[in-house]
Amino acid sequence: MPEGEGDGMGGTTPLQTAAALEGDFSCIAQARDLAADFLSRARADHGLPVSARAMDVAQLVVSELVTNARKYAPGPALLELRVAGARVEVSVWDSDSSLPVARAAEPGRVGQHGLEIVMAVVQSFEVHREPVGKRITAGIALSDNPDAEPAMWRNGGAR
């Protein structure tokens, strides 16, 4: 798990970490732990303003994205966490080139709400096809900001 030494806010090396995720679904808990440890170190070692909400949201987003990667894509996945300005970017690569689509709201549906949840709590959301597979990147504000709207609200979603 390489990690940069910079402050993530203009330093020469960005503050980041990454992990290859293989095996069974136990890697989901490992990914959440990595996110919590990364953000705790960003706060303690680099003085970044990581709120409790940011910590919780980052772990939720990591859990949902890694769960989808393990569930729908064969082979390994890659989790990357990076501080970019006042945000943490959670990026998950997997080997399936099919792009995810948030489903329409169905109150009776059980499960398959992960992407809807992610889009409701992040400030940015991008999906890109890669030469092999795809990469999903979600941006989460490090500090609480009542003016920051989740990505789905800015993109015309219901409030």
N, C-alpha and C positions, 0 to 999 in steps of 0.2 A: 504494500500500500504506500506508494510514494506520496509525499506531502511537501508542498512548497513552503518556503521560509518567509515569503513576503507578507504584507499586511492585507492583501486582497483589495486594497483601495489605492492603487497607484504605486505600490512597491514593485521591485524588479521581478519578483517571482510571485505569481498568484497563490493564495492560500487554497490548497486543493488536496483531495485524496481520491483514491479509486480502489475498487476491489472487483476481482472476477468472481462471479457467483455461479457455482456449479452444484450438482447433486440434487437432493430432495428439497422440499419446501422449508427445511430448517434454515436455509440461507436467507429467508425473509427476515427472521429475527436477527440474524447476524447483520443484515443490511440496516435494520432500524438501529441496532447498537452502534454501528459505524457512524450513522448520521448523528446520533446523540453525542458520541465521543468527539466527533469532528467539531460540532457546534459548541460543545463545552470548552474545548481547547481554543476555539476562535475567541470565545469570551474571556477565558482565563489567561491565555498566553498572549493574545494580541489585542485585548481590550475592546473587542467589537461589541456593539450593543445588541446582543442576541436575547430577545424576549422569550418568556416562557411559551407564549403563543407560537413564535417562530419555531421553537424546539419541537413543540407538539405537532404543528402542521408539517414540518419537514419529515418527522418520523411517519406520519400518516401517509404523506405523498410517496415516500420511499416504499412503504409497505404495499400500497396499492399498485405502484408501477412495477415493482419487483414481482409481486404476486402475478400480475398479468404476463410478465415476461416468462416466468416459470410455467405458467398454466398453458400458454398459447404458442410458445416458441420452443422448438427443439434445441438442445445444446446449451451452451453457457450463455450467460448474460454479463454485462459489465455495468457497474454502478460508479458514477463519478459525482463528486460533490465539489463545488467551487464557489468561493466568495467572489462576487462580481459587484463592486460598489456597495450598495446598501442591501444587497440580496444574496441569498444562497441559491445557486442553481443546482437542481437535482437532475441528473441526466442518466437515463437507462438505455443501453443498447441491447438489442436481442437479434436473433438470426432470422426472424420472420419478417418478410417484406410487406405483409399486409398492414395497412395503416388503420389504427383504431378509430372508431366512430362512437361518439357519445350517443346513446340511445334516447329516444323520446321518453318523457316521463310516463311511467305506468305504475300507478299506486299499488296494484296487485302483484307486480313482479317481485320475485324473491331472488336476491343476488344480482350480479352484473351491474352494479351501480358505481364501481370503482372510478371509472373515468369521469362520471358526473361529479363525484365527490371531489376528485382532484381539481377539476376545472372550477368548482365552486369556491375553493380556498386559496388558489394561487393567483399571483399578479401577472404571470405570463405563462404561456403554454405553446410549445412548438413541437411538431413532428416532422422528421426528415427521413427520407429513404437514404440508405447508405449503399455502398457497392455490394455489401452483404447485409441484409436485414434493414433495421430502422433504428433511429435514436429519438427518444422522447425527452424533452427538456422542459422543466417547470421552474419558474422563478418565484421565490418566497421572500418577502420583506423580512429583514433581520430584526427590525424594531417595530413596535406597534405604531400604526399610523391610521387613524380613522378615515383619512382621505383616500387611502389606497383601495381601489375596487378590485375584487377578484376578476380573473380573466373572462369568465363567462358573462359577467355583467357588462363589461366593456364591449363584448362581441355580440350584444343583442339578446343575451339570455334573460330569463325572468328573474326578478328580484324577490 
